[in-house]
Amino acid sequence: MTQTGIKTLRDSAGMRWTALLLLALAMFCAYIFMDILSPIKDYMESTRGWDSSSFGRMQGAEVFLNVYVFFLIFAGIILDKMGVRFTAVLSGAVMLIGGIISWFVSTRSKDEKLNKARMDKGTLIASGFIAGGALMGVVSAAMKFGGFKYENPLSDGFSSILGLVVYIALIIYFAVSCLRAKKTE
């Protein structure tokens, strides 16, 4: 009796190519989505109070992060090491939490200028976190490439709990800091 092994996506070249094509399609659609936003610039200026520099920062942020801060490379490493399911759940959870914080800080007042100031401060803080995380990713990769080895003295369970506590503390800091923003005249 012949027993065949369980096949995974890694075992099939066709499935790997299909996954690659689907990811490429998703990236293509994301870039098209960013390009499609250009025609609504006037609408964003009139309804949301954006100016040309705000719109340019929003449009340029994706390209800057993906190309110059190597986000696509880090996302690929996470995807390769942790798997598709983990990466999808992780990115979805982070976006959901970010959206909840954004909604929370931008709806606490009836004053639109104050809400806008809070959103702007949140954007500034989030940009700092993104840039800091990307820089630490580069530092971490350089340390690994340089042969630096680190052994975590804490147990895996305690490290996970500590990471969750720090993440919750960052969420609280982010929300409180945004709520302290003052409106600009």
C-alpha positions as CSV (number, residue, x, y, z in Angstrom):
1,M,0.0,0.0,0.0
2,T,1.4,3.4,-1.0
3,Q,0.9,6.3,1.2
4,T,1.1,9.8,-0.2
5,G,2.2,12.7,2.0
6,I,0.0,15.6,2.8
7,K,0.6,18.3,0.2
8,T,1.0,21.9,1.2
9,L,1.1,25.0,-0.9
10,R,4.9,24.7,-0.8
11,D,4.8,21.4,-2.5
12,S,3.0,22.6,-5.6
13,A,4.6,25.0,-8.0
14,G,1.3,25.9,-9.5
15,M,-0.2,26.9,-6.1
16,R,2.9,29.0,-5.3
17,W,2.6,30.8,-8.7
18,T,-1.2,31.3,-8.0
19,A,-0.4,32.8,-4.6
20,L,2.2,35.1,-6.2
21,L,-0.2,36.2,-8.9
22,L,-3.0,36.9,-6.3
23,L,-0.6,38.9,-4.2
24,A,0.6,40.8,-7.3
25,L,-3.0,41.5,-8.2
26,A,-3.7,42.8,-4.7
27,M,-0.8,45.1,-4.9
28,F,-1.8,46.3,-8.3
29,C,-5.3,47.0,-7.0
30,A,-3.9,48.9,-4.0
31,Y,-1.8,51.1,-6.3
32,I,-4.7,51.7,-8.6
33,F,-6.8,52.6,-5.6
34,M,-4.3,55.3,-4.6
35,D,-4.3,56.6,-8.2
36,I,-8.1,56.7,-8.3
37,L,-8.1,59.0,-5.3
38,S,-6.6,61.9,-7.4
39,P,-9.9,62.9,-9.0
40,I,-11.5,63.4,-5.6
41,K,-8.8,65.9,-4.5
42,D,-11.2,68.9,-4.9
43,Y,-13.9,67.0,-2.9
44,M,-11.5,66.3,-0.1
45,E,-10.4,69.9,0.0
46,S,-14.0,71.2,0.2
47,T,-15.5,68.7,2.6
48,R,-12.5,67.7,4.8
49,G,-10.5,70.9,4.7
50,W,-7.5,69.3,3.1
51,D,-5.0,71.4,1.2
52,S,-2.7,70.3,-1.6
53,S,0.2,69.5,0.8
54,S,-2.1,67.2,2.9
55,F,-3.2,65.4,-0.2
56,G,0.3,65.0,-1.4
57,R,1.5,63.6,1.9
58,M,-1.3,61.1,1.8
59,Q,-0.5,60.1,-1.7
60,G,3.2,59.9,-1.1
61,A,3.1,58.0,2.2
62,E,2.4,54.6,0.6
63,V,5.2,54.9,-1.9
64,F,7.7,56.3,0.6
65,L,7.0,53.5,3.2
66,N,6.9,50.7,0.7
67,V,10.0,51.7,-1.3
68,Y,12.3,53.7,1.0
69,V,11.5,52.1,4.3
70,F,11.3,48.6,2.8
71,F,7.8,47.8,4.2
72,L,7.2,45.3,1.4
73,I,10.4,43.4,2.3
74,F,9.5,43.2,5.9
75,A,5.9,42.2,5.1
76,G,7.4,39.5,2.9
77,I,9.6,38.3,5.7
78,I,6.7,38.1,8.1
79,L,4.6,36.4,5.5
80,D,7.3,33.8,4.8
81,K,8.2,33.1,8.4
82,M,4.7,33.2,10.0
83,G,2.4,32.2,7.2
84,V,-0.5,33.7,5.3
85,R,-3.2,33.2,8.0
86,F,-1.1,34.8,10.7
87,T,-0.1,37.7,8.5
88,A,-3.7,38.4,7.4
89,V,-5.0,38.2,11.0
90,L,-2.2,40.4,12.3
91,S,-2.6,43.1,9.6
92,G,-6.4,43.0,9.9
93,A,-6.2,43.4,13.7
94,V,-3.8,46.3,13.5
95,M,-5.9,48.1,10.9
96,L,-9.1,47.5,12.9
97,I,-7.5,48.8,16.2
98,G,-6.1,51.8,14.3
99,G,-9.6,52.5,12.8
100,I,-11.2,52.2,16.2
101,I,-8.7,54.7,17.7
102,S,-9.2,57.1,14.8
103,W,-13.0,57.0,15.2
104,F,-12.8,57.4,18.9
105,V,-10.5,60.4,19.0
106,S,-12.3,62.1,16.0
107,T,-15.8,61.9,17.4
108,R,-15.4,63.0,21.0
109,S,-16.3,66.6,20.4
110,K,-18.9,68.5,18.4
111,D,-16.3,71.0,17.4
112,E,-15.1,70.0,13.9
113,K,-11.8,72.0,14.2
114,L,-10.9,70.2,17.4
115,N,-11.7,66.8,15.9
116,K,-9.5,67.7,12.9
117,A,-6.7,68.7,15.2
118,R,-7.0,65.4,17.0
119,M,-6.9,63.5,13.7
120,D,-3.9,65.5,12.6
121,K,-2.1,64.7,15.8
122,G,-3.0,61.1,15.5
123,T,-1.6,61.0,11.9
124,L,1.6,62.6,13.2
125,I,2.0,60.1,16.0
126,A,1.2,57.1,13.8
127,S,3.7,58.2,11.2
128,G,6.3,58.4,14.0
129,F,5.5,54.8,15.1
130,I,5.6,53.5,11.6
131,A,8.9,55.2,10.9
132,G,10.4,54.0,14.2
133,G,9.2,50.4,13.6
134,A,10.7,50.4,10.1
135,L,14.0,51.8,11.4
136,M,14.1,49.2,14.2
137,G,13.4,46.5,11.5
138,V,16.5,47.7,9.6
139,V,18.6,47.8,12.8
140,S,17.3,44.3,13.6
141,A,18.2,43.0,10.2
142,A,21.6,44.6,10.4
143,M,22.3,43.0,13.8
144,K,21.2,39.6,12.5
145,F,23.3,40.0,9.4
146,G,26.3,41.1,11.6
147,G,26.0,37.9,13.6
148,F,24.5,39.3,16.8
149,K,22.7,36.7,18.7
150,Y,20.2,37.4,21.5
151,E,18.6,34.9,23.8
152,N,15.4,36.0,25.5
153,P,15.7,35.2,29.3
154,L,12.0,35.4,29.7
155,S,9.6,32.5,29.0
156,D,7.5,32.5,25.8
157,G,4.3,33.0,27.8
158,F,5.6,35.9,29.8
159,S,7.1,37.5,26.7
160,S,3.7,37.3,25.0
161,I,1.9,38.8,27.9
162,L,4.5,41.6,28.3
163,G,4.2,42.4,24.6
164,L,0.4,42.6,24.9
165,V,0.7,44.9,27.9
166,V,3.1,47.2,26.0
167,Y,0.7,47.2,23.0
168,I,-2.2,48.2,25.2
169,A,-0.1,50.9,26.8
170,L,0.7,52.3,23.4
171,I,-2.9,52.3,22.4
172,I,-3.8,54.2,25.6
173,Y,-0.9,56.6,25.0
174,F,-2.0,57.2,21.4
175,A,-5.7,57.9,22.3
176,V,-4.9,60.1,25.3
177,S,-2.3,62.1,23.4
178,C,-4.7,62.7,20.5
179,L,-7.5,63.7,22.8
180,R,-5.1,66.4,24.3
181,A,-4.6,68.1,21.0
182,K,-5.7,71.7,20.8
183,K,-7.5,73.2,17.8
184,T,-5.7,75.5,15.6
185,E,-7.3,78.7,14.4
